[in-house]
Amino acid sequence: MKASDKTKDIARERITILFEQAESVFKKNKSLANRYVTLARKIAMKANIRLTKIQKKKFCNHCYSYLKPSINSRVRINNNKLIIYCFECKKYTRMQL
């Protein structure tokens, strides 16, 4: 196993931990949950790792805030596309199903 493979594995673990922590702390402190998302994104960019599809759906692509459906976002399905509307920045994100 190369050194770069080890760093990527460590980065993936940290990213999953940060998303779990963001979910657990969201109701108490939304700004802390948003901070965890930005940290996870920075780790992914630094280690040159793609986030999983599930992780990409959990934050807004425009303002990078952590999204919870019906609390601070609206989720709709239209023409085989997942449409997520963020209440924070008032923008849409469209994803293929």
Helices and strands as residue ranges (DSSP letters): H 3-25, H 30-47, H 53-56, E 73-78, E 81-86, E 92-96
